[in-house]
Amino acid sequence: MNRKLGCSVLLLVLLCAVWVASCAPAHHYVYQIPEQTDDGWATASLDDVGMNKELLGELIERIDRKEYRNVHGISHCEGWKARL
């Protein structure tokens, strides 16, 4: 195999690998009600406190895609109840 053909094959393989990786299904956030533990914090669902699950899901997915620098997670506390 000559060098030019070898480089072309390598380039084609790399392009295919990038294409396959970009076709992977995106991670989709699914909200779950926080578990009530014995840490002194009461928990509640987003529906119980009037928060929008779809907007929260969009925010979490943007954080997951690294659209916000240096944000690794979020929490919300109101009236001594943990929401997230």
C-alpha positions as CSV (number, residue, x, y, z in Angstrom):
1,M,0.0,0.0,0.0
2,N,1.4,3.3,-0.9
3,R,1.7,6.1,1.6
4,K,-1.0,8.4,0.0
5,L,-3.5,5.5,0.0
6,G,-2.6,4.7,3.6
7,C,-3.2,8.3,4.7
8,S,-6.5,8.4,2.9
9,V,-7.7,5.2,4.6
10,L,-6.6,6.5,8.0
11,L,-8.4,9.7,7.4
12,L,-11.6,7.9,6.3
13,V,-11.4,5.7,9.4
14,L,-11.0,8.7,11.7
15,L,-13.9,10.5,10.0
16,C,-16.1,7.5,10.4
17,A,-15.2,7.2,14.1
18,V,-16.1,10.9,14.7
19,W,-19.4,10.4,12.8
20,V,-20.3,7.3,14.8
21,A,-19.5,9.1,18.1
22,S,-21.6,12.1,17.2
23,C,-24.5,9.8,16.5
24,A,-24.5,8.4,20.0
25,P,-27.8,9.1,21.8
26,A,-27.7,12.2,24.0
27,H,-28.0,11.8,27.7
28,H,-31.5,12.8,28.8
29,Y,-32.1,13.9,32.4
30,V,-35.1,12.3,34.2
31,Y,-36.1,13.9,37.4
32,Q,-36.5,11.7,40.5
33,I,-37.9,12.8,43.8
34,P,-35.0,13.1,46.3
35,E,-34.7,10.2,48.8
36,Q,-35.7,11.1,52.4
37,T,-32.7,10.2,54.5
38,D,-31.9,10.6,58.2
39,D,-29.8,13.7,57.8
40,G,-32.2,16.2,59.2
41,W,-33.3,17.6,55.8
42,A,-36.9,17.1,54.7
43,T,-37.4,16.6,51.0
44,A,-40.3,17.3,48.6
45,S,-41.0,16.8,44.9
46,L,-40.8,19.7,42.4
47,D,-44.6,19.3,41.8
48,D,-45.3,19.7,45.5
49,V,-43.5,23.1,45.5
50,G,-44.6,24.4,42.1
51,M,-41.3,24.0,40.3
52,N,-41.1,23.2,36.5
53,K,-39.6,19.8,35.9
54,E,-39.0,20.5,32.2
55,L,-37.0,23.7,32.9
56,L,-35.0,21.9,35.5
57,G,-34.3,19.1,33.0
58,E,-33.1,21.6,30.4
59,L,-30.8,23.2,33.0
60,I,-29.3,19.9,34.1
61,E,-28.7,18.8,30.5
62,R,-26.9,22.1,29.8
63,I,-24.8,21.6,32.8
64,D,-24.0,18.1,31.6
65,R,-23.0,19.4,28.2
66,K,-20.6,21.8,30.0
67,E,-22.5,24.9,28.6
68,Y,-22.0,26.6,32.0
69,R,-18.4,26.9,33.1
70,N,-17.5,25.6,36.6
71,V,-21.0,24.4,37.4
72,H,-21.0,20.8,38.5
73,G,-24.5,20.6,40.1
74,I,-27.3,22.6,41.7
75,S,-29.3,22.4,44.9
76,H,-32.3,24.3,46.1
77,C,-33.5,24.7,49.6
78,E,-36.6,26.6,50.8
79,G,-38.2,26.5,54.2
80,W,-35.7,23.9,55.4
81,K,-36.8,21.4,52.7
82,A,-34.3,20.2,50.1
83,R,-35.8,20.2,46.6
84,L,-33.0,18.9,44.4
